[in-house]
Amino acid sequence: NDIPIFLRLISDLFPGLDLQTEVSEQLRKTCVEVCKKTGLQAEQSLVTKILQFQELLDVRHSVMLLGPAGWGKTSVWKTLAGCHNEGKPKQVTVFDVVNPKSVTTDELYGYMTLTKDWRDGVISIIMRNMSKNVSPYSAIQTNKWVVLDGDIDSGWIESMNTVMDDNKVLTLVSNERIPLSDAMRMVFEIHSLKNATPATVSRAGILYINDTDIGYLPFIESWLQTKTSEVEKGNTTPLPLPYLFEKYLNGLVEIIHKLSYTVPLPPINLVQTLCYVLDGILGSTKAEKNAESVERMFFFAAMWAFGGGLASDKQTDYREDFSKHFKHLAKDIKFPEQGLVFDYVIDFATGDCTPWQDRVSDFSSGDTHSIMVPTVDTARLLYLTNLLVLNNHHVMFVGSAGTGKTILVSEYLSSLVSTQANWQTATINMNFYTDSLALQQQLEQNIDKRSGKNYGPAGKLVYFIDDLNLPLVETYGTQTPMSLMRQHIDHKSWFDRSDVGLKKTISDCQYVCCMNHKSGSFMINPRLQRHFATFTCHMPDEEDLTTIFGTILNNHFYNFPQKIQV
């Protein structure tokens, strides 16, 4: 921790001078109230970061929120905006969010056409409207924030230099100069400064949020508050969910530090997946929800949340290490000695562990070019996918070529459409040349205008994005389709590419993705990855291969004479 060292250096430079930190108690109280209303936990660390953000806004007109993915950057600035608007008849703090990499640089700032006509960009429209109080902005709004939530690179950030320094002016190619008014602030939400020049960094105040500042416990507490039954809340039994998290979560987090995942997954992502899977089990199981059954549900969800994305190769199978530690942690679950914990499904009512093999459905014949032979791996992954998708969570499958990712998702989505009313699916295959525009055009083919700026499908729509990590990686490491997806997932919107002044609100859409971690960019932006419950598709073992090819051969020889079948 560098903070105590820094404070000691300051005290050495100014001996005998002890400055007390001034804290706005009114803002602190308001912050606690807003956190309760929005379902956040008013932890001291979160409140401190919000107060520090306000202090930076008071002295700098450009502020960067910097930190790893999933640790509360968005919550800091949204909560502060809520504090400003708390108790006011009209909003006095407004903001507009743009991912600068979800559009091209020309679409961001504006450009001259070949006929010398000027076309405005996203930033130029937003800043001009804020500066001149054009609707929806007005003079009574004392805080107007332009939030740039995306990767920094010199392609667009260098054009912001005159905005970020004391000039406070955006100069466009058309020679128009848009000044920042006293109410306007530039807020940058980023996870890395590796592509930022000293000229950029020196122009902004920076608030860094460590992964340990807020942590994952507030997320768990907020999730527990959404539970309604007495057992889930912990009001009637000695083994409620809060007790289970308190007792076992630290042990699970300690296990993962010794293991390796197919793609980098931070602890907050694994904890989110645990809560989402547990949510699906609690909402779908027919077992009685008593203390013992809820504990079994917790262990089953934890097993797949923390172990579902583990890597395995010819040298090391991290699933075996996890299985050994998990059996020691979950002593109340009597797993058989042979096999891994992933090979068994827990009966929530009795606590018995039965092999997934017993739940593999029978093979039905069909076109040999598109058949899927049910195996243990497909049975358990289909079960987990169903728990998550029906609760509107994003799912990702990661694995090398030939592990059956695409056929698995295609099989699930076809069954989803046939069994669930008002559900639709759309398949999009990524390639090296897919950019944000190409992806957006494909996404918009399946949605319609509802009212005003609201768009969505007729019901609910699941986008199946295959080969997610194949698009071109730009010079500074950005894949523009990922930026567009993150704009959609984080902020439920994207900009119309023919009229960038129109910001479309997209509802009732979610993603199921597949990617090969040994091709393309190998991994994707961590700020997008953290939204997905991630599972690894492993190469079939000998038993699965016997099942697959034996089933196909038996089906092929079904109408042959008995001598040949034998």
N, C-alpha and C positions, 0 to 999 in steps of 0.2 A: 504494500500500500504506500503510494508516493505522497499522499496528502500530509501525513505528519512530518515527513522530511521537508516538504516544501514550506510548511508553516514554521519549522525551526530555522530554515534559511532566512525567511522573512524577519523573524525575531532577531536573528544575528545582524541583519542589515540595519534594522531600526531598534537598537537596544533600548529597553526601558519604555517602549511604546506598545501598549496593549490595547488594541482596538476591539471593542465588543461588536459582535455581529448584530446588526439591526434587522429585526424580523417584523413584518406587518402581521400583527395578531389578527386583524380583521380578515386579511386575505387567507390566513391559515384556517380560521374558522369556516370561512366560505368554502375553502377547498375541501374540508372534511364533509360538509353538507353536499357538495356537488358529487363527490366520490360515492356517497351513499345512494344518491339518486341514479347515478349511472351504473351502479353495480360493481364499482371498484372498491378496493380496500384502501382506506386512508392511512397507509403505512407511513411511518416517520420518514423513511427514505424517499418515498414518492412525493410526499408533501414538500420535503426539502428541495428536490429537483424542480418542482413547480415554482417554488419561491425563487430559486436561483435563475430560472428561465425568465421570470418577471424582472428580476434585477438586471439581467442582460438586455432585455427589451427596453428598459428605461434609459440605458446609456448607449446602445448600439442599434442601428437600423437594419443590420444584417446579422442573423444569428444562425449558427449551425448546431443541430442536435445530432450528436455522433454517438454510435454505439452498436454492439452486435444485434443481430436480428432477433426480434421477439422479446426484448427486455424493456419495453415501455416508452419508446420515444414518441410514438403517436399519442399515447395516453397522456403524456406530459402536456403537449400543446393543446390538445382537445379539452383537457380538464381546465387549463388556465382560461381558455376561451369561455368555457361554461361558468367559471368564477366571475368573469367580467359581466356576463349576461344574467347572472343570478339575481332575481328580484327586480329586473328591469322590465318595463312594459314592452319595449322593443329592443331588439338586439343591438348592442353597442360595439360588439366585436364580431366581425365577419371574416371569413377566410375562403380562399379558393385553392384547391389542391391540383397540382399538375405533376405528372411524372415526365420530366423533360426528355426521357429516352423512349417514351411511348409514341412520340411523333418525330418527324425529321427536324433538323435544325431550321430549315426554311419554314416549316409549319409552326415552329416554336416562336420565331421572331417576326416572320413575314418575309416576303421576297418580291422582286420585280419580275413580271412575266416578260416573254420575248417581245410583246407589244408595248412594253414600258408601263403596264398597268400595275398598280401596287396591290398586293394581297396581304391582308393583315394576318398575323400569327396569334397563337394562343396567348402568349405572354403580353404582346402589345395590346390586345383587346382587353385583357383583364386589368393591366396597369393603367391604361387610358381611362377605362370606366371608373376605377377606384380614384384616380387623380382628379377627374372632372365630376365625380359624384353622379355618374350616369346609372340609371336603374340597373340592377337592384341595390346599388350603393347610394348612400345619402350622407349629408353633412352631420347628422346626429350620431353616426358611427365613428366612435373615437379611436377604434383600432381596426385596421384593415390589413390582413396578412396574405401575402402571396406565398403559399407553401409549395416548395419545389422538392418533391419526394422521389428521389431517384439517384442513380449513379452519377458521380461527377467525372467529367472528362473535359479536355480543353476544347472540344468541338462546340460546346455551348457555354461553359462557365466563364471563358475569357471575355465573352460579350457582355457579361454581367459586371465587369470590373468598374465601369463608370457608375453603375447603380450602387455597388457596394462601398465605394469610397465616398469622400466628402462631396463629390459632385451631385450624387443622388439623382442621376439622370440616365434614362435609357435612351440611347441614340440608335435609331433605326436606319436601314439602308436608304429609306426614302427621305432622309435628312430630318425626319420628325424627331423631336426631343420630348420625351415624356418624363416630367419631374416627379419625384416621390413627394407626396404631401406629408405633413407632420404626423398624420394618423397611420401612414403606411409602413409596413415592415416586411422584410424579406426573410423567410424562415426556410432553411435547408435541412431536410431530414435525410441523413446518409449513414452508411455503415462503415465507410472507409474513406480515408484521405490519400490513398496511395497514388492517385492520379491528379491530385490538386497541387498547384504550384505555390511557392511561398507568397506570390502576389495575391493569390486568392485567399489563402489562409489568414494572412495578416489583415485582411479587410473585414473579417467577421469575428464576432464573439462566439466562442465554442463552449457548449455544454456537453461534457462526456458522461454517458450513462454506462457504467460497468454492468456486466452480467450478474454481479453479486449485489448491486445496489438495491434492486427491487426483488429479484429472484422469482422462483416459480410458486412459492407458498401463497402469495396473494391471489394468483390465478385459481388455485385449488379452493381457497376460501370463498371466492366469488362463485365458483361452480357449485360448491356445497350449498350456497344460499339459494340456488335455483331448484334444489330438491324439495319435494313437498310432503312425502310420506313421513311418518313419525320415525320409522326405522332409519331412513336415510338421513334425517336431521339429527338423529342421536338422542331423541328425547325419551325413549322407552326401553332401550336395550343396552347392555354393557359393552357391546362390540359394534358401535355404529361406524359409518364411513369416516368421520373425522379421526376416530381412534385408529382405524386401519391405516390411513395416510400417515398419521404421526408415528405409528409403530414400524411400518415397513418401507416407507418411501426412501428414507436415507440409505437403507441397505440396498435398495434397487439402484439408486444413483451411484453408490460406491462400486457396484458390480460393473457398470458400463464403462468406467474409467479404465478397466483392464481389457476391454473388448474393442473390436473394430466393426464399423458398419460399412455397407456398400457405398453409401454417400454420407457426408457429414451431417449428423443430426444432433443439435444442441439439446441439453436436458429439458428445456421448456417445451420443445417439440414432442419429446417422449411423454412428458407429463400431460400435455394436451391430448395426445392420442389415448393415453390411459383413461382420461375423463370421458372422451368421446365414445370409446368402446364400451366403457362401463355404463354410460348413458343409454346406449343402444340395448345393452343386455337388460337393464332395469326396466326399459320400456317395452321389451318384447317377450321376456320370459314369463312362463306360466307358473313357475315355481313360487311357493310361498316365500315372502320376503321377511325372513327372521334373521337373527344375528348370524347363525351359521351359514345360511345360504348366501347372504350378502357378502360374507367373507370369501366364500368360494368364487362368487362373481368377481370380486376384487382381484383375487389371484389369477383368474383366467384372463381378465383384461390386462393386468400387469405383465403377465407372461408374454402376450402378443404385442403390447405396446413397446416394451423394452427389448424383446427378443425377436420381433418380427422382421426387423431390418438388418439383422446381423449378417456379416459376410462369411463366406466359406470358400475355400479353394482346396487344391490338392495337398497343400502343406498343412493348413490349419483350418479347422472348422470351429468357429467361435460359438456356434450353437451348443457344442458339447460342453464348453466351459460355462456358458450361461446356464445350461441345464443342471450342471453339477451344483452351482451356487444357488440356483432357484429352489432345487429340492431341499437344500439345507435351510433356506429362508422360509419356505412354505411347509413347515413340518406337519401342519395339521392336514395337509392334502397327501394322501397315501399314493404317491406315484409308483408304478411298477419299477423294478430295478433295471430291466432291460429297456433300451430305447431312450429317446429324448422326451422332455416334457411336452414338446410340440406334437408328438405322435399321439397324444391322448386328449380327449375332451372330458371336462369335469361335469358330472351330473350335479347341478346346483342344489337339488333337493336332498340327495343321499350322500354326496361327496365321493361317489365311486368314479374311478377313472377308466373310461372305456376307449379302445383304439378308434382313431378316426376311420380306420379301414371299415369298421362296422357301419359307418354312415355314408360310405361311397355308394352312390346310386348305380343302378344297372345301366349298361350301355345300350343305347338304341341305335339301330343301323341308319345310315343315311349316305349322303354323297361322300365318298372316300377322300375327296380333296378338302373337305371342310368339317369333318367329324371331330368331335372332342371326346376322348375316352376319359371318363371320370377317374381320378386318382385321389389319393389322400391329400396331396398338395392342393389340387383344385377344390376339393370339398371344404377344406378349412379356410382357404382364401376367399372363396365365394361367400361363406358364412360371415366372415369379418367385413367384406365389402358391403354386404347387404345391411349389416348393422349401422355402418357409417353413412352410406349413401341415403338411406331413408331418413336420416337425421340431418341431411343437408351439409355433410362434411366432405371435404376433398380427399381423394385417395390416389396414391401413386404406387406403381409396381416397378421395381428396379431389378434388372437381371441381364445376364449376357444373352447373346443370340441363341435361339432354340429352346428357351426355357418355358415357352408357351404363354407369354404375357398377353399378346394381342388376342389370341383365341380365347383366353380366360375372360378378358374384359368383354369381348364381343358376345360370348355365351351369356354372361351375366346381364348385359344390357338388353339382349333379345328377350330374356326371361323377365326382366323388369318391365318392359313395355307390355308384355302379354299378361302380366299378373297385376300390375298397378294401373289404376285409371289416371288419366291426365298426365302421364309421364311420357316424355319424348327423349330421343337420343340423336346425337349428330357426331359423326366421325371425321376427324381432321388429321391428316398425315403430314407431319413436318418434314422438311428437307433442308438442305444447305442454303437454298435461295429464299426460304420463307422469311419475310420481314414482318414488321408490325402491321403494315398496310395489308399485306396478303392475308395475314391471320385475321385481322379485323373484318375484312370482306367476307371471309368464310364464316366467322362467328355471326355476322349480321344477317346471313342468309336464313337463319332459323329463328329470328325474332321479328316481332312486328311492333308498330307504334300502338301504345295503349291510350295515353292522354298526355297532352303537353310535351314534356321532355322525357316521359317515362316509356321505356321499351321493355319487352319481354316476350316469352313464348306463351302459347295458349295452354297453360298448366305449368308444369315444371320441366326443365330441360337439363340433360346431362351431356356435357361435351366430352367426348373421348378423344384426347390428344395423344397420338402415337408418335414415338421417336421425339420426345419433347426436347432433348438436348442437341438435336442435329443442326439447327440454324447457325448461320455464320456468327462467329465471335469477332466483334469489332476490335479495332486497335487497342482500345482501353478496357477490353474484357467484357463488354456488354452484349447481350443478345436482345435485340429490340422486341421480339415476340414475348419474351419473359417480362419485359417492362410493361407491355400492354396488359398481360394477364394479371400482373400485380396491381396495376391501376384499377382493374375490374374487381379483383378479390378484396383489396384493401378499402377502396372508396366507392365501389358499386357503380362505376361510371367510366366512360371514355369519351373522346371528342370525335365529332363527325369530321371525316377527313375532307369532305368537299366544302363544308362550312365549319371551320374550326371554332367559330364563336358559339356553336351549339354543343353543349355538354349533355350527353345522353345518360340518363340514369337507367341502369340495366338490372332487372330483378329476376328472381326465380331461376337462376342459372348456376351450375356448379361443374366441377371438373373431375374426371378420372383420367389419369395420365400413365403412360408407360415410357420407360427410357432404358437404354443400354448404357451402363456406367463404364463400358470399355470402348466407347466410340463417341464421336461428336466432341462436345465440350467436357465430357466425363462427368461433370456435375453442373448444377445450375445455381443461379443467384440464391444465396442463403436466405434472403428476405422473401423469396417465393417458396423455397423448399420448406420453410417452417410452417406453412399453411397446410401441408399435406400429411395425412397419416400414411407413413411409408412402410411397405413390406417388400421383402426380397423374394424373388422367384428363383429357386435353386435348380440346378440341373437334375433331371430325374435320377433317382438311385436305381439299383438293380431291380428292386421289387416293383417300382413304378414302371420301368421299361418292360418287365415281364408282363405286367398287367396291360400296358398299352398295346404292345405288339401281339400278345397272346389273344387279346380280345378282338383285335382286327382280323387275325388269321381265323379264329373260330367263326367270326361272322362271315368271312369270305367263303369258308368251306361248309357253311351251314347246309346248302342244297346239294352238296356233293354226296356220292354214295358212301355208305358207312365205312367201307374198307379204307377209303381215302381219308375220311375224317379221323379214323383211329391212327 
